[in-house]
Amino acid sequence: MDEFTTFITALDQTLAQASPQSTEIVEIPVTFIFREHHLQVEMTTLQTSFNQGDNAFAVPDILDRIRMLVGLELADRPKTEWPQSATTKNLTISPHKVVRLIPVDMQAYRVD
């Protein structure tokens, strides 16, 4: 099993175990691409991406970074402008390119 497959398996297990209780959950489709030992993470909904480079990548770190980017991007927008439902589903496009829906609890980023 290669590094990317191991990462996606751990990501899927982590997401399956998560059971968000908040009513302010948004699901963002995130594309994970692995090439030349670099992890590229793309969030087309937010028109942003980041490259993990040569750094080791662990599921909790990547999920924290994704959730922080989403939370900060959407925090200033009214709730009516948040993505309400994702038309994209979990996909495996190729062995080194997959899409996963990442839930983000917006309560952590709300400023009242």
N, C-alpha and C positions, 0 to 999 in steps of 0.2 A: 504494500500500500504506500503510495507516495505522500509527500508532505501535504499537498492540497487536499487529497482524499481524506486524510486523517483530520485535517482542519474542518472540512465540511461535515464529516461524520460527527465530530464533537459539537459543531454549531447546531446541527439538527437535533442532537440529544439535548443540548441546553435549551433550545427553543421549545422542544416538546415538554420539558419539565416546567417551564415557566407558565404560571397561571395568573396573569395580571388581574387584579381585583378592581382597578380603577375604571371609572366611566369615561375617562379622558384618554383612551388609548387610540393612537393612530398607527396604522400598519404601513410601512414604507417598503416598497420593493427595492432590494439592494442587489446589485450584480457584483459577484466576486469572480475575478479573473486572475489566473495564475500563469505567468510566463517568465521564463528565465529566472526562476526562484524569487520572484517578486509578486506580492499580492497587491492587486489593484482593486479598490472598492469604489463602486460608482452608484450614486443616488440620482438618477435622472429626474425624479420628481422635484428635487431641490437644485438640480443643475450643478452638482458638485461631485467631487471625487477626491480620493487620496490614495497615495501609493505607500505601502509599508516598507518599500525598499529592501535593503539587506537585513533589516531588523527581524528578529524572531517575532512571530505573530501568534498570540494566544486568543482563544475565543472570548474570554471576559474583557480583555483589553480592546479588542476590535468592537465588540458590542457596546462597550462604554463610549468609545469614540464616535460610533454611529449615532447612538442615542443622544449624546451631547450635541453633535452637529444638528440633528433633527430638532431637538428641544430648543436650542438657541435660535435656529432659523424660524421656527413656528411660534415661539413665545410671544412675539410682538404682534402677531396676526390674530384677528378675532377667530374664535372657535369655528365660525361658519366658513372660514377659508382653509381650515385644515383638511387634509385628504380624509374623506369619510370612509371610503372603501376602496380597496385595491382591486383593479380588474386583472392585474397580473397575479398568477399563482406561482408556487414554487416550481421552478423549471431547472432541468439540466440540459443546457444547450450543447455542451461538449464536455469531455472529461475534465477540462480545465476552465470552464466557464459555467457558472450556475447563478440562478436568481433565487433569493429567499426573501420572504416577508418578515420584516423585523418590527415587532411591536415596541412602541415607545410610549411610556406613561407620561403624558404631558403635565400631570399634576406637579411633578418635580420641577417644572420650568415655568409655572404660572407666576406672574407678578401681579398682585392685586393692589 
